[in-house]
Amino acid sequence: MAKVAIIYYSQTGTTHQLAKAIEEGAKSAGAETRLLKVKETAPEEVLAANQNWKQHREETAHIAEATNDDLEWADAIIFGTPTRYGLPSTQLKNFIDQTGGLWAKGALANKIGSAFTSTGTAHGGQEQTILAINTVFYHWSMIIVSLGYADPIQFAAGNPYGTSFTSNNGQLDPDETALTAAKFQGKRVAEITAKFKGNE
């Protein structure tokens, strides 16, 4: 059984919805999963000024925050984040920046990695954000699993790098195409991870 950690940051809920669909896909392939968020780093006064941001934090208070132990536990790590000028969010980057000890001892080598994202506007840096996360996987000596066009949904979703969605600045929830692509991503990662583990 593949052990898959889906670790994400979501400000108002879009990336969270994609993360849940990815977990569903991974479970459908028989994986053991952990759905985890990273620590919020924005100042309280900033959160309080945005009702949707504050509400989402309250609604997901029950979701545990990821730790380095979760990275060690996992056979596969799927990171999700909204884009920030074509880069991962500060919150996810803050989590990644605390993994030096794992990297130094090679604890993440030969694990499977994959990534997903969301943007407020079209062409908001979706592919670039996923590629930036992949750069971390390179440094960790991981094996990257992309989506390509390995399932018919990808011809509708259109992003071979990883699941992505454009929320029109938070006005739209992920549609059926995006959620189906997310489920496929979780399933594909879980299946490839299980196959890789079986050949070790």
Secondary structure, 3 states (H helix, E strand, C coil): CCEEEEEECCCCCHHHHHHHHHHHHHHHCCCEEEEEECCCCCCHHHHHCCHHHHHHHHHCCCCCECCHHHHHHCCEEEEEEEEECCEECHHHHHHHCCCHHHHHCCCCCCCEEEEEEEECCCCCCHHHHHHHHHHHHHHCCCEECCCCCCCCHHHHHCCCCCCEEECCCCCCCCCHHHHHHHHHHHHHHHHHHHHHHHCC
